[in-house]
Amino acid sequence: MKLHLILLALLVLASCSTDVDLYADYKDTPVVYGLINYKADTNYVKITRTFCGDNDHPINAYDYAPVFDSNNYPGKLVAFFDELRGAPGQTFQPTGRRIFLDTLTIHNKKEGIFFAPHQRLYFTTERFNTNNASWHYRYRLCVVKPDYDTVHAETGIVGGDISVGSTVNFQAAPSHALSTLLFSSTDEAVLYQIVMQFRYLEQHAGQPMEPKEVTWSYGARPLDTYEKVLGTDNFYRLYYSVNSLFNELQRAIGNDTVWDANHPNVTRYIDDFFIYIAAAGEDFNNWYQTLQGMQSGLSLSSGYSNVNGGYGFLSSRIFVKNQAQLSSFTKLDLFKKPWGFIERKTDN
C-alpha cells in the first residue's frame, strides 16, 4: 500500500455531507472543508454548496454530483482568515491580521462520483503562526456568500516538531512479543497516525539496482489511547509486533529468493527506514471519530461540523518524517533470510 493512501484519513477534503438533506426545500447551504498545515507553502480550503432541489422537485444526487455548477458558487466568494492571539490561559483577541484566500482550479481530477476534471479550491501562501511560550494563536475563517450572509469556522494550529525513537527492532522468528516506539506529542494535536516504511535496493544479475519499499500503518488513534511515559510531559509509547517488518517483506518478496531456480542471482541491500507521523487537531478528530462506523454513502463526510452557517469542518494537521535505524539484531535476521540481503559495500 502506498504511503499517500495510508495517510488518506488525514488528507480527505470531502465535497458534501451525508447529513445534508438533499430533498428538503432548497436553501443555499455552504459546505466547507479545510486542514491547515503551518509548514506547507500553500494551504487550501474547499468551499462548495449543497445540491439544488425541493420537495416538489426532488433530485437524484448521483445525477447532480458530477455537475460543477450544482456544487460550486458562481464566481469567486470573499473568503479570509482573521488571526486571533492570546497569552496562555487568556482570552483570544484579533491581531488585525487578515489573510485573504484566492482561487485556483485543478483541471486533472480523476473521474468519480463528484464532478471532474475541474475542482475549484481557495488557497493562501501566507504562513500561519503556532503557539509559543508567549502567545497562543487561533484562526477564524469567514466566507461571504453572494447574498452577503457569512459563514464562520475557527481552529487552533497544530504546531511543533514530533520526536521519534531512533532505533526500531524486529525479528524473523514467530513471536507474540512487542517492541516499543517512543514519540512526543505536539501542541493542539489529538489524533495521531504512525506509518513505518522500510526501503531497500534490489538487483538482479546484470541489471541496475531498483529501489523497493514496504509500508504499513498503525492506524489513526486519539492520543489518549497511547500509553504515556511516566515522568514525562509529552512522550508516549506505540507498541508494535516484532514480526511486522518480516511479515511485510514476506508479502512483498515471498518466494522470490536467491534460492529460487528462476531467480538465481537476486541481491538486496538495506537502504533506509522511515517513520511518518500525521497529527491532527481536535475538530478533525471529532469529525473522524463520528465517521467511524457510519456508512459513507455518497461522500466521505459525517454528521460532525464546526462550521457556523454551513456544513463541514476546519481543523489543522502536520506531517513529520523521521529516519530510524534497524537494530543490529534485525539486520542479522535479514541477512539470514533467503531473500538475498547482504551488507552493502561502501567506497573508502
C-alpha positions, 0 to 999 in steps of 0.5 A: 500500500502506498504511503499517500493512501495510508495517510488518506484519513488525514488528507480527505477534503470531502465535497458534501455531507451525508447529513445534508438533506438533499430533498428538503426545500432548497436553501443555499447551504455552504459546505466547507472543508479545510486542514491547515498545515503551518509548514506547507507553502500553500494551504487550501480550503474547499468551499462548495454548496449543497445540491439544488432541489425541493420537495416538489422537485426532488433530485437524484444526487448521483445525477447532480454530483458530477455537475460543477455548477450544482456544487460550486458558487458562481464566481469567486466568494470573499473568503479570509482568515482573521488571526486571533492571539492570546497569552496562555490561559487568556482570552483570544483577541484579533491581531488585525491580521487578515489573510485573504484566500484566492482561487485556483482550479485543478483541471486533472481530477480523476473521474468519480462520483463528484464532478471532474476534471475541474475542482475549484479550491481557495488557497493562501501562501501566507504562513500561519503562526503556532503557539509559543511560550508567549502567545497562543494563536487561533484562526477564524475563517469567514466566507461571504456568500453572494447574498452577503450572509457569512459563514464562520469556522475557527481552529487552533494550529497544530504546531511543533516538531514530533520526536521519534525513537531512533532505533526500531527492532524486529525479528524473523522468528514467530513471536507474540512479543512487542517492541516499543516506539517512543514519540512526543506529542505536539501542541493542539494535536489529538489524533495521531497516525504512525506509518513505518516504511522500510526501503531497500535496493534490489538487483538482479544479475546484470541489471541496475539496482531498483529501489523497493519499499514496504509500508504499513500503518498503525492506524489513526488513534486519539492520543489518549489511547497511547500509553504515556511515559511516566515522568514525562510531559509529552512522550508516549509509547506505540507498541508494535509486533516484532514480526511486522517488518518480516511479515511485510517483506514476506508479502512483498518478496515471498518466494522470490529468493536467491534460492529460487531456480528462476531467480538465481542471482537476486541481491538486496541491500538495506537502504533506509527506514522511515517513520511518518507521523500525521497529527491532527487537531481536535475538530478533525478528530471529532469529525473522524471519530463520528465517521467511524462506523457510519456508512459513507454513502455518497461522500466521505463526510459525517454528521460532525461540523464546526462550521457556523452557517454551513456544513463541514469542518476546519481543523489543522494537521502536520506531517513529520518524517523521521529516519530510524535505524534497524537494530543490529539484531534485525539486520542479522535476521535479514541477512539470514533470510533467503531473500538475498540481503547482504551488507552493502559495500561502501567506497573508502 
